[in-house]
Amino acid sequence: MSASRRHFLGGLLGLAGVTMLPNGAFAKAPEKRLILLMLEGAVDGLALCPPHGDPDYARARGHLALPGPERPDGVVDLDGFFGLHPSLSALAGLFDSGELGIVHATGQPGSKRSHFEAMDMLQGGGPEPHSIRTGWLGRALGTTGAEGLAIGSQVPLILQGPAEIGSIDLQRDLSSDQDFLQVMADLYQRDPILGPAYEEGLSLRGELAEQGVMARPKRQDHGLSRGLALQLGRLLALEGGPQAAVVQLGGWDTHTNQTRRLGSGFSKLAESLLALKEGLGPRWQHTLVLGMTEFGRSVRGNGTKGSDHGSASATLFAGGQVLGGQVLGPWPGLAALHQDRDLAIGTDIRDVLAGALVHHLGVQDLSAAFPGGQPKPLKFIR
């Protein structure tokens, strides 16, 4: 795509809620794709991937313990010890085919159960909250020359840095008024430069519409709607698309009525992930999806049928080349809890993120992404 083609496409799509930042955020076409699903609010990892085989599970969880896999409404067994929440049952096929895995008991050492501080650490990649004002992914992409994409009206901290970042708000009404477009066409038709460029922009806009990128789905809390996830997958599957995308999904702070709320939330999350795979098509074979959260929940429930802020949670990974079909990481167990209330951290989540950079994106030097720390890249990519 030429510079003029990108410029006028960016200007036209700006009318429809799409922002293309300077220097051509979609100029290159790296083969790999990385999609980060930021599950904000602290997901209960013990509900996402219940350790039903742990002898202390039912006692430790109390009223939050899920029925066993022998029940029709129970946990979906994965390996005889770990399982999936019943509302994630649609993902069991991905696990069985090796396209989905989980790193359990992931967390951030030093986190203080504050959403703001923990999310700042998770996105910034610094050794402590507010220690750095750019994001680990933005800095890492800056070292490789690749581009990133923020799904939403703002670029989150995790993507800020030297990399070229585009943003697209797929939640807005992306259909411009046809009368307005015709007026603009009439205005530019006699201009020897702007006329052809505007026509080219309209043509490109039509191509995107045919591929489903310009549709108007509705975002849902906890997960993307199926239509929005399909859009995102199709967009990232395009040649010349960004190498990394970040989607922020809130609604996981389940202080009350956790069972009901997680049932709905996990169903949407499963639907989103399957729709992403469908939208990506063959590109799925070169895509890594990470579902990550700032910390976990307390092991035992509270008095309002929910759970409180905890320590370790669980991280999902999926894609066509992941070492799926397994639950990774040392299991701390539920016999002895961190500070007598939380699942202890078995794997520093920065080791998971470093593994994505090194083994998937080919980043060799992690010093820019994680200054002040030396994560040990976890191997979960073929």
Phi, psi and omega in degrees: 000126181289166180297319180293323179297316178295319184298312184283330173296316179298319180294319180293314182292337176300329176295339185250018174093010180253132178249129174241115186285166185303160174073013172077077184294345181241033186282331186252169183226067177298148183290321186281152174227139176234124179242121178256121173261107182273102184273086190277137181118352177083097180282139175285100181295333179286342174269321178299312180229079185292131177276071188295341179273353176289126184297342181259005186300302185298317180296315185290323184276336180062231184289352177270354179294135180270152177300152181289171182293347178286346180267144178300329181260016187267188179301142174274111184292139178252313185216017182091344180237312178258158177214182174252148171305141182307327181284355174258014186301333180295343180269356182300325179296321177295320178297314182296328181272002178080016181260003180215138175213175182222138167256114185268161178057040176273149179186182182244106177303134181096350178292143186250024179066020174261125179305313186295314181290317181294320179291326176297318178294318183295322182273323183282327181079011179277169182287343179207165183300143173060024180272349182206144189252015171235174185255152182298324181285319177299321178290319180295316179296328178297332180280341182255347183081008179277165180251158178235167182222130175257127177267106184143179185278347181227156176271118181289164182306321187301333181260355183284142183149203185282348183288156174280126186235130171257161176223144178217128180259092182287358180273343182280164175288111185265009179260114179279155181295126184295326178297319179296316179298324179291319177301316179296321179296318178297323182293320186266353191296333181268354181276123185293341180257307183289329181300302179299323180295320179294318178298321178296320178297318177297321179296316179295322178299321177295322178299317179296321180297320179295330180272003177085007183283336186260009179291169181239083175277170179251127178287141177242146177298156183075315184213169173283150169294163179300317181297319180291320178295320176299316178303311183297317178299317180294321179297314181287340178283342183294143171297140182085006179282168179290157182277330183226145177224145180236127178240126180263121182237111182264184174100014186259011181270086192264067177288337181227149173047049186298317184303312180293314185292321178289328177302314178291316183296316180292326177299316179293321180297316178298316179299320180298314183295318179293323178290325175301314179300317180297316181293324180290331180060225181300337180295341178305327181295344181239023183242142171240127175249128175243128173253112189228157183219166188282326173194178182262201182240164176298147183293312179268144181288167177260190184278359180246029177063026178232201178220160182253177183298137183232214183239273185280150175228218178216150181239127177274144169223140184211157178153174185284344183234020179279157173273068184276194182073020180206157174254116186263165174098147175295137182264117183289338182083166182248007179289319178235126186254156175293124182052030176060027181208336189240155167295129180288155179283124177259330181225126174294125185297337176295335174292326177291313181296319177297322177298322178295319181292314186284308189273343180252310183268350177078022177288125184266325183250115183268002185294328178287321182289320184230072179292141179082004179214161180229079179295154178257104186304120178283136182266108175221021176241140180296000000 
